Amino acid sequence: MIILGFYQSHDACAALYDDYKVIASVALERATRIKTDGYRFPAEAMAECLGQAGLTAEAIDVVCYPRMRYPAGEVHRAFHPFGGLLPRRKVDPIAPLRAGKAASLAEIVDVERFSRNHGLPTGATPFFYNHHKAHALATLSHMPVDEALIYTSDGGGDDIFYSARLLKDGKLADLFGGEADTLKKPVPQRPGDSLGKLYAYVTEALGFKALRHEGKVLGLAAYGKPVHAERLTALYQVSDDGQIHCRLPRWRVRMLVRSLAGKASREDMAASVQQTLETVCLEALGKLLKRHPVSHLGLSGGVFANVKLTQRIAERFDLDEVFVYPAMSDQGEADGGVLEYLLARDGLETWLKQRERLTTVYRGRDYEDAVEACFTGGGATRRPVVDPIEEAAALITAGQIVGTYLGRMEYGPRALGARSIMASAVDRSINDWLNKRLDRTDFMPFAPVVRAERARDLFLLPESLIHTANFMTVTCDVKPEWRDRIPACVHVDGTARPQIIHREQNPVYYDVLHAYERMTGIPALINTSFNVHEEPIINRPEEALRALKEGRVDHLLSTGGVWSPG
């Protein structure tokens, strides 16, 4: 059974499955080259997924729809506000569901018209998924354990901003933030409750773009003092069951943030919101874990793109595992939607048996067969060497910048070797000149990649974080003896955001790293995403070639060799 999931707000995406087997998962931005592209049907992402499968849209058996505002023309008129007397560009389909005017969203959304408008088969079975449940199931699907707490936190979806679910005794229970909460009148969670929105408001107040530049705020935080943290933290109270509530509506939170930001440096305001996020989230999780003691914690939602928060969680609680889903933002919704359909179709017992540990997120379309023709046709020259691995390592040792184009593109916000820029980490000044070369402004150092066998030699990584560090979703302290040896990867607070790599995940990438260590004695390299400022990570070989010709990188590394400008 071919199942398509899609998401069409910010970070729009598509995912294609054959039952439980992932075929492809692609963010719309990677196909259109528009950062965080969305707020429409992700047709180009769907095309990438179908292209990987060698299928047309007519092969799709099930379409998993998000429950969000739809264009008014794709919602049955009977469910328009005020009977359609007041023109609306988009209509919230949950409102009539909550009001009891329909039994399902399939009655509200004009599925046949939507399908015709977007090239979907009109005979495909529609399924409408729950936003936070999709986040949760995508995470749980890669945690094959008997007991786990799954916690989600973001800027909002289905009028919910947090959710908690407990897997125990073969049952998956909604603790809060489930379907019952979405359909309650009034909804028990309010937008002001969202720590994700608080962080976005600070991002905006500091002159950055909300829903895009929160990572810059995190980087700035280490340079500042949390002068306003007490004031911000006082806005929130955590109930005994772990639910977070704000004493103010969101518009007043936003006004307060703007006022406080005007009275502090950017660094101090960033440090303040970061401390508030950590304090409130840790209190919430502490109360949840006290009520529901488990050894495995799964996290998803945009808030958990905050790698420092994940480090703090692992430090605070005695857990065997803290796992952050790699596509923790809404880029993971399409996958979660498919998994939610499979749960509804098969039941929990069958669904749980399909879980497996995540090994890679190389889920983009495979352009490997087009690489050589693209590079040679575009004027790049394959270096005449016996061993491309040794050549790439030697070039990096000599201070050169190598961009990787290895197999299928990563899914989620992190570059993990398939579309990475590799460089030596021994010179701190590279943070300035390479960022300038890539037209970037950033306040965090580059991330390091290290072979799994050497990770514990460089980094203070607790066992609970080893697996999630495969996907660069957490920071950790760098051992003091290594901070001056890989300074380009060490933040001002002595931390780094490592990627742990196993050879079976990406042999070429791993082998270059290993060869570099043999040449230099340094077991870590810079891994930064292969993109320039305000562009998504590259997807097609033509985009890698353009970066080479524009001098963003000195060389390209593919499975077929090392390429240099002609």
C-alpha positions as CSV (number, residue, x, y, z in Angstrom):
1,M,0.0,0.0,0.0
2,I,1.5,3.4,-1.1
3,I,0.8,6.1,1.5
4,L,1.5,9.8,1.0
5,G,1.8,12.2,3.9
6,F,2.0,15.9,3.5
7,Y,2.2,19.1,5.5
8,Q,1.4,22.5,4.2
9,S,2.2,25.2,6.7
10,H,5.7,26.6,7.3
11,D,8.3,23.8,6.8
12,A,6.0,22.1,4.3
13,C,7.0,18.6,3.4
14,A,6.0,15.3,1.9
15,A,6.7,11.6,2.8
16,L,6.0,8.5,0.8
17,Y,5.7,5.0,2.4
18,D,5.0,1.5,1.2
19,D,3.2,0.4,4.3
20,Y,5.9,0.8,7.1
21,K,8.8,1.1,4.7
22,V,10.0,4.7,4.1
23,I,10.5,5.4,0.4
24,A,11.3,9.1,0.7
25,S,10.8,12.2,2.9
26,V,11.5,15.6,1.5
27,A,11.0,19.2,2.7
28,L,9.5,21.5,0.2
29,E,12.4,24.0,0.7
30,R,14.9,21.6,-0.7
31,A,13.0,21.2,-4.0
32,T,12.1,24.9,-4.5
33,R,15.3,26.5,-3.0
34,I,13.2,28.8,-0.8
35,K,14.1,28.6,2.9
36,T,11.2,27.3,5.1
37,D,8.9,27.3,2.0
38,G,5.3,26.4,2.7
39,Y,1.8,27.6,3.4
40,R,0.7,25.6,0.3
41,F,0.5,22.1,-0.9
42,P,4.1,20.7,-1.3
43,A,3.7,19.5,-4.9
44,E,7.4,19.7,-5.6
45,A,8.3,17.7,-2.5
46,M,5.7,15.1,-3.5
47,A,7.2,14.9,-6.9
48,E,10.7,14.2,-5.4
49,C,9.2,11.4,-3.3
50,L,7.4,9.8,-6.3
51,G,10.5,10.2,-8.4
52,Q,12.5,8.2,-5.9
53,A,9.9,5.5,-6.0
54,G,9.5,5.6,-9.8
55,L,5.8,6.0,-9.4
56,T,3.1,8.5,-10.5
57,A,0.5,10.0,-8.2
58,E,-2.0,7.5,-9.5
59,A,-0.2,4.8,-7.5
60,I,-1.1,6.5,-4.2
61,D,-3.6,4.5,-2.1
62,V,-3.9,6.7,0.9
63,V,-3.3,10.4,1.5
64,C,-2.7,11.7,5.0
65,Y,-3.9,15.3,5.4
66,P,-2.9,17.8,8.1
67,R,-5.7,19.4,10.1
68,M,-5.0,23.0,9.4
69,R,-6.5,26.0,7.6
70,Y,-7.5,25.0,4.0
71,P,-8.3,27.4,1.1
72,A,-11.9,28.3,1.3
73,G,-12.6,26.8,-2.1
74,E,-11.5,23.4,-0.8
75,V,-13.8,23.4,2.2
76,H,-17.5,22.6,1.8
77,R,-19.4,25.8,2.0
78,A,-21.7,24.6,4.8
79,F,-18.7,24.7,7.1
80,H,-17.6,28.2,6.2
81,P,-17.9,30.7,9.1
82,F,-21.3,32.4,9.1
83,G,-22.4,30.2,6.2
84,G,-19.9,31.8,3.9
85,L,-21.5,35.3,4.1
86,L,-18.1,36.8,5.1
87,P,-15.5,35.9,2.5
88,R,-12.5,34.0,4.0
89,R,-9.3,33.1,2.1
90,K,-8.8,30.1,4.4
91,V,-11.0,28.1,6.7
92,D,-10.2,26.3,10.0
93,P,-11.7,22.8,9.6
94,I,-11.3,22.0,13.3
95,A,-13.8,24.6,14.4
96,P,-16.9,22.9,13.0
97,L,-15.6,19.6,14.3
98,R,-15.2,21.0,17.8
99,A,-18.7,22.5,17.5
100,G,-20.2,19.1,16.7
101,K,-21.3,20.1,13.2
102,A,-19.4,17.1,11.6
103,A,-18.1,13.7,12.7
104,S,-14.9,13.9,10.8
105,L,-12.8,16.3,8.8
106,A,-13.4,14.2,5.7
107,E,-16.9,15.7,5.8
108,I,-15.6,19.2,6.1
109,V,-12.7,19.4,3.6
110,D,-13.8,18.9,-0.1
111,V,-11.3,16.0,-0.6
112,E,-12.3,15.4,-4.2
113,R,-11.8,19.0,-5.2
114,F,-8.5,19.2,-3.2
115,S,-7.3,16.0,-5.0
116,R,-8.1,17.4,-8.4
117,N,-6.4,20.7,-7.6
118,H,-3.2,19.1,-6.6
119,G,-2.8,16.1,-8.8
120,L,-3.8,13.5,-6.3
121,P,-6.0,10.4,-7.2
122,T,-9.6,11.1,-6.3
123,G,-10.0,7.5,-5.3
124,A,-7.3,7.6,-2.7
125,T,-8.4,7.1,0.9
126,P,-8.2,10.3,2.9
127,F,-6.9,10.3,6.5
128,F,-6.6,13.5,8.7
129,Y,-3.9,13.3,11.3
130,N,-3.4,15.0,14.6
131,H,-0.4,17.5,14.7
132,H,1.2,16.6,18.1
133,K,0.3,12.9,17.8
134,A,2.3,12.9,14.5
135,H,5.3,14.4,16.2
136,A,5.0,11.8,19.0
137,L,4.5,8.8,16.7
138,A,7.4,9.7,14.5
139,T,9.6,9.7,17.6
140,L,8.2,6.6,19.2
141,S,8.5,4.6,15.9
142,H,12.3,4.7,16.5
143,M,12.2,3.8,20.2
144,P,11.7,0.0,20.4
145,V,11.3,-0.1,24.2
146,D,8.4,-1.3,26.4
147,E,8.1,1.9,28.4
148,A,8.6,5.5,27.3
149,L,7.4,9.0,27.8
150,I,6.9,11.0,24.6
151,Y,6.8,14.8,25.1
152,T,6.2,17.3,22.3
153,S,6.5,21.1,22.4
154,D,6.2,23.7,19.6
155,G,4.6,26.9,18.5
156,G,1.3,25.2,18.0
157,G,-0.7,22.7,15.9
158,D,-4.4,21.7,16.1
159,D,-4.7,24.4,18.9
160,I,-2.3,22.5,21.1
161,F,1.2,23.5,22.1
162,Y,2.4,20.7,24.3
163,S,1.6,17.0,24.5
164,A,2.6,14.0,26.7
165,R,2.0,10.4,26.0
166,L,3.0,7.3,28.0
167,L,3.8,3.9,26.6
168,K,3.4,1.3,29.3
169,D,2.0,-2.2,29.6
170,G,1.4,-2.3,25.8
171,K,-0.9,0.8,25.9
172,L,-0.2,4.3,24.6
173,A,-2.1,6.8,26.8
174,D,-2.6,10.5,26.1
175,L,-1.6,12.3,29.3
176,F,-2.5,15.7,27.9
177,G,-2.5,17.5,24.5
178,G,-4.3,14.7,22.7
179,E,-7.4,14.6,20.6
180,A,-9.7,15.2,23.5
181,D,-7.9,18.5,24.3
182,T,-8.1,19.7,20.7
183,L,-11.9,19.2,20.7
184,K,-12.6,20.7,24.1
185,K,-14.5,23.9,24.4
186,P,-12.6,26.0,25.4
187,V,-9.3,24.4,24.4
188,P,-7.3,24.0,27.6
189,Q,-4.1,25.3,26.1
190,R,-3.7,28.9,24.9
191,P,-1.1,30.3,22.5
192,G,0.5,32.3,25.3
193,D,1.4,29.0,27.0
194,S,3.8,28.1,24.3
195,L,7.5,28.4,25.1
196,G,8.1,28.0,21.3
197,K,6.2,31.2,20.8
198,L,8.1,33.0,23.5
199,Y,11.4,32.0,21.8
200,A,10.0,33.2,18.5
201,Y,9.0,36.5,20.0
202,V,12.5,37.1,21.3
203,T,14.0,36.0,18.0
204,E,11.8,38.7,16.3
205,A,12.5,41.3,18.9
206,L,16.3,40.9,18.4
207,G,15.9,41.6,14.6
208,F,15.9,38.0,13.4
209,K,13.2,36.0,11.5
210,A,11.0,34.0,13.7
211,L,10.6,30.3,12.8
212,R,14.0,30.5,11.1
213,H,16.7,32.2,13.2
214,E,16.0,30.8,16.7
215,G,19.4,29.0,16.4
216,K,21.1,32.4,16.2
217,V,19.4,33.3,19.5
218,L,20.7,30.1,21.1
219,G,24.2,30.9,19.9
220,L,24.1,34.5,21.3
221,A,22.8,33.2,24.7
222,A,26.2,31.9,25.7
223,Y,27.7,35.4,25.4
224,G,25.1,37.1,27.6
225,K,23.7,37.2,31.2
226,P,20.1,36.2,31.9
227,V,19.2,39.6,33.2
228,H,15.5,39.2,32.4
229,A,15.1,35.5,33.0
230,E,13.4,35.9,36.4
231,R,10.8,38.2,34.9
232,L,10.1,35.9,32.0
233,T,10.1,32.7,34.0
234,A,7.6,34.3,36.4
235,L,5.0,34.4,33.6
236,Y,4.7,30.6,33.6
237,Q,3.4,28.1,36.1
238,V,3.6,24.3,35.9
239,S,0.7,22.2,37.2
240,D,1.4,19.0,39.1
241,D,0.7,16.9,36.0
242,G,3.4,18.8,34.0
243,Q,1.2,21.2,32.0
244,I,2.6,24.7,31.3
245,H,0.4,27.7,31.5
246,C,1.1,31.4,31.1
247,R,-0.4,34.1,33.2
248,L,-0.7,36.4,30.2
249,P,-2.2,36.2,26.7
250,R,0.2,35.9,23.9
251,W,-0.2,39.5,22.8
252,R,0.9,40.7,26.2
253,V,3.8,38.3,26.2
254,R,4.9,39.7,22.9
255,M,4.6,43.3,24.1
256,L,6.6,42.4,27.2
257,V,9.3,40.8,25.2
258,R,9.7,43.9,23.0
259,S,9.9,46.1,26.1
260,L,12.5,43.9,27.8
261,A,14.6,43.5,24.6
262,G,14.8,47.3,24.4
263,K,16.4,47.4,27.8
264,A,19.1,44.8,27.3
265,S,21.8,43.8,24.9
266,R,21.0,41.1,22.3
267,E,23.3,38.7,24.2
268,D,21.6,39.3,27.5
269,M,18.1,39.0,26.1
270,A,19.1,35.7,24.3
271,A,20.5,34.4,27.6
272,S,17.3,35.3,29.4
273,V,14.9,33.5,27.1
274,Q,17.3,30.5,27.0
275,Q,17.3,30.2,30.8
276,T,13.5,30.6,30.9
277,L,13.1,27.9,28.3
278,E,15.3,25.5,30.3
279,T,13.9,26.3,33.7
280,V,10.2,25.9,32.7
281,C,10.7,22.9,30.5
282,L,12.8,21.1,33.1
283,E,10.2,21.8,35.7
284,A,7.4,20.4,33.5
285,L,9.4,17.2,32.6
286,G,10.4,16.8,36.2
287,K,6.7,16.7,37.3
288,L,5.9,14.3,34.5
289,L,8.7,11.9,35.3
290,K,7.8,12.0,39.0
291,R,4.3,10.8,38.1
292,H,5.4,8.5,35.4
293,P,8.9,7.2,36.1
294,V,10.4,5.7,32.9
295,S,13.9,5.3,31.6
296,H,13.3,6.4,28.0
297,L,12.3,9.9,27.0
298,G,11.4,10.8,23.4
299,L,11.2,14.5,22.3
300,S,9.8,16.3,19.3
301,G,8.4,19.5,18.1
302,G,10.2,22.7,17.1
303,V,11.2,23.6,20.7
304,F,13.6,20.6,20.7
305,A,15.6,22.0,17.8
306,N,17.2,23.7,20.8
307,V,20.2,21.5,21.3
308,K,21.3,23.1,24.6
309,L,17.9,22.3,26.1
310,T,18.4,18.6,25.3
311,Q,21.8,18.6,27.0
312,R,20.2,20.1,30.2
313,I,17.4,17.5,30.2
314,A,20.0,14.7,30.1
315,E,22.0,16.3,32.8
316,R,19.0,16.8,35.1
317,F,17.3,13.4,34.8
318,D,18.6,9.9,35.4
319,L,17.5,8.3,32.1
320,D,18.8,5.5,29.9
321,E,17.8,7.4,26.7
322,V,16.9,10.8,25.6
323,F,16.0,10.7,21.9
324,V,15.1,13.8,19.8
325,Y,13.5,13.0,16.5
326,P,15.9,14.3,13.8
327,A,13.1,16.1,11.9
328,M,11.8,17.6,15.1
329,S,10.3,20.6,13.5
330,D,7.2,20.5,11.3
331,Q,9.4,18.9,8.6
332,G,8.6,15.7,10.4
333,E,4.9,16.0,10.3
334,A,4.4,14.2,7.0
335,D,6.2,11.1,8.3
336,G,4.2,11.2,11.6
337,G,1.0,11.5,9.7
338,V,1.6,8.3,7.8
339,L,2.6,6.5,11.0
340,E,-0.6,7.8,12.6
341,Y,-2.6,6.3,9.7
342,L,-0.8,3.0,10.1
343,L,-1.6,3.0,13.8
344,A,-5.3,3.6,13.1
345,R,-5.3,0.9,10.5
346,D,-3.4,-1.9,12.3
347,G,-3.9,-1.2,16.0
348,L,-1.2,-0.5,18.6
349,E,0.1,-4.1,19.0
350,T,0.9,-4.5,15.4
351,W,2.3,-1.0,15.1
352,L,4.6,-1.4,18.0
353,K,6.2,-4.5,16.5
354,Q,7.2,-2.4,13.4
355,R,9.4,0.0,15.4
356,E,13.2,0.0,14.8
357,R,16.2,2.1,15.8
358,L,16.8,4.9,13.4
359,T,20.2,4.5,11.7
360,T,20.2,7.3,9.0
361,V,17.9,10.0,7.7
362,Y,19.1,9.9,4.1
363,R,15.6,10.0,2.6
364,G,15.9,12.4,-0.3
365,R,15.7,11.5,-4.0
366,D,18.7,9.6,-5.3
367,Y,20.5,11.6,-8.0
368,E,23.7,9.5,-7.9
369,D,23.3,8.4,-11.6
370,A,23.3,12.1,-12.7
371,V,26.4,13.3,-10.7
372,E,29.2,12.5,-13.1
373,A,27.5,13.9,-16.2
374,C,26.4,17.0,-14.3
375,F,29.9,17.7,-12.9
376,T,31.9,17.0,-16.1
377,G,29.3,18.7,-18.2
378,G,29.5,21.8,-16.0
379,G,33.2,22.1,-16.2
380,A,34.4,20.4,-13.1
381,T,37.4,18.1,-13.3
382,R,37.8,14.8,-11.5
383,R,41.2,14.8,-9.8
384,P,43.4,12.0,-11.2
385,V,44.1,10.1,-8.0
386,V,44.3,6.5,-7.0
387,D,42.4,6.9,-3.7
388,P,39.8,9.7,-3.5
389,I,39.5,9.2,0.2
390,E,43.1,9.9,0.9
391,E,43.0,12.8,-1.6
392,A,40.0,14.4,0.2
393,A,41.7,14.0,3.6
394,A,44.9,15.5,2.3
395,L,43.1,18.5,0.8
396,I,41.4,19.1,4.1
397,T,44.7,18.8,6.0
398,A,46.1,21.5,3.7
399,G,43.3,23.8,4.7
400,Q,41.0,23.3,1.7
401,I,37.2,23.2,1.9
402,V,35.4,20.0,0.6
403,G,31.7,19.8,-0.1
404,T,30.1,16.4,0.0
405,Y,27.6,15.1,-2.4
406,L,27.1,11.5,-1.3
407,G,24.0,9.6,-2.1
408,R,20.6,10.7,-0.9
409,M,20.0,14.0,0.9
410,E,19.3,14.2,4.6
411,Y,15.8,14.7,6.0
412,G,15.4,17.3,8.7
413,P,17.4,20.5,9.5
414,R,20.9,18.9,9.9
415,A,23.5,18.1,7.3
416,L,24.9,14.7,8.3
417,G,27.5,13.9,5.6
418,A,25.4,13.5,2.5
419,R,25.3,17.3,1.9
420,S,28.0,18.6,4.3
421,I,30.9,20.9,4.1
422,M,34.0,19.4,5.6
423,A,37.0,21.4,6.9
424,S,39.7,21.3,9.5
425,A,38.8,22.4,13.0
426,V,42.2,23.3,14.2
427,D,42.0,27.1,13.4
428,R,39.5,29.2,15.3
429,S,39.6,31.9,12.6
430,I,37.8,29.6,10.1
431,N,34.6,30.6,11.9
432,D,35.0,34.1,10.5
433,W,36.4,33.5,7.0
434,L,34.3,30.4,6.1
435,N,31.1,32.0,7.3
436,K,32.0,35.1,5.2
437,R,32.6,32.8,2.2
438,L,29.2,31.3,2.7
439,D,27.5,34.7,3.3
440,R,26.5,33.6,6.8
441,T,26.3,35.4,10.1
442,D,26.2,33.0,13.0
443,F,27.1,33.1,16.7
444,M,27.8,29.4,17.1
445,P,30.9,27.6,16.1
446,F,30.7,24.9,13.4
447,A,29.7,21.4,14.5
448,P,32.2,18.6,14.7
449,V,31.9,15.1,13.3
450,V,33.7,12.3,15.0
451,R,33.9,8.6,14.5
452,A,31.8,6.6,17.0
453,E,34.9,4.9,18.3
454,R,36.5,8.2,19.3
455,A,33.5,10.2,20.5
456,R,34.0,9.6,24.2
457,D,37.7,10.6,23.9
458,L,36.7,14.1,22.9
459,F,33.3,14.8,24.4
460,L,31.5,14.3,27.7
461,L,28.6,12.5,26.3
462,P,26.4,10.5,28.7
463,E,25.2,7.1,27.5
464,S,21.7,8.5,27.3
465,L,22.7,10.9,24.5
466,I,24.9,8.6,22.4
467,H,22.2,7.6,19.9
468,T,20.6,11.0,19.4
469,A,24.0,12.5,18.8
470,N,24.1,10.4,15.6
471,F,21.8,13.1,14.3
472,M,23.4,16.2,15.8
473,T,20.4,17.0,18.1
474,V,22.3,17.8,21.3
475,T,25.2,19.7,22.7
476,C,27.7,18.4,25.2
477,D,30.8,19.6,27.0
478,V,34.1,19.2,25.2
479,K,36.9,17.7,27.3
480,P,39.3,20.4,28.4
481,E,42.3,18.8,26.8
482,W,40.6,19.0,23.3
483,R,39.2,22.5,23.4
484,D,42.4,24.1,22.1
485,R,42.9,21.3,19.6
486,I,39.6,21.7,17.8
487,P,38.8,25.3,18.6
488,A,36.6,25.9,15.5
489,C,34.1,23.5,16.9
490,V,34.0,24.7,20.5
491,H,31.5,27.3,21.7
492,V,32.4,30.1,24.2
493,D,30.8,28.0,26.9
494,G,33.0,25.0,26.2
495,T,30.3,22.9,24.4
496,A,30.0,21.5,20.9
497,R,27.2,19.9,18.9
498,P,28.8,16.7,17.6
499,Q,27.7,14.3,15.0
500,I,28.7,10.7,15.8
501,I,29.2,8.7,12.7
502,H,29.4,4.9,12.2
503,R,31.0,3.6,9.0
504,E,27.9,1.7,7.9
505,Q,25.9,4.9,7.9
506,N,28.1,6.7,5.3
507,P,31.3,4.8,4.4
508,V,32.9,7.6,2.3
509,Y,32.3,10.3,4.8
510,Y,33.5,8.1,7.6
511,D,36.6,7.0,5.7
512,V,37.7,10.6,4.9
513,L,37.4,11.4,8.6
514,H,39.5,8.3,9.5
515,A,42.1,9.1,6.9
516,Y,42.3,12.7,8.2
517,E,42.9,11.4,11.7
518,R,45.8,9.2,10.5
519,M,47.4,12.2,8.8
520,T,47.0,14.7,11.6
521,G,46.2,12.9,14.9
522,I,43.0,15.0,15.1
523,P,39.8,12.8,15.2
524,A,37.3,15.5,14.4
525,L,36.4,17.6,11.4
526,I,34.1,20.5,10.9
527,N,30.7,19.4,9.5
528,T,28.6,22.4,8.5
529,S,25.6,22.3,6.2
530,F,26.2,22.6,2.4
531,N,24.4,25.8,1.7
532,V,24.9,29.6,1.7
533,H,23.1,32.0,4.0
534,E,19.3,32.0,3.7
535,E,19.3,29.1,1.2
536,P,18.3,25.5,2.1
537,I,20.8,22.7,2.1
538,I,21.5,21.6,-1.5
539,N,19.5,18.9,-3.1
540,R,20.5,18.3,-6.8
541,P,24.0,17.9,-8.2
542,E,23.6,21.2,-10.2
543,E,23.4,23.0,-6.9
544,A,26.6,21.4,-5.7
545,L,28.3,22.3,-8.9
546,R,27.2,26.0,-8.7
547,A,28.7,26.2,-5.2
548,L,32.0,24.9,-6.6
549,K,32.0,27.4,-9.4
550,E,31.1,30.3,-7.1
551,G,34.0,29.4,-4.8
552,R,31.9,28.5,-1.8
553,V,33.9,25.3,-1.6
554,D,37.2,24.3,-3.1
555,H,36.4,20.8,-4.1
556,L,33.5,18.4,-4.2
557,L,33.5,14.8,-3.0
558,S,31.1,12.3,-4.5
559,T,31.1,8.5,-4.5
560,G,32.9,8.7,-7.9
561,G,35.8,10.9,-6.8
562,V,37.1,14.3,-5.9
563,W,36.2,17.2,-8.2
564,S,37.8,20.5,-8.6
565,P,37.0,23.6,-10.7
566,G,38.0,23.1,-14.4
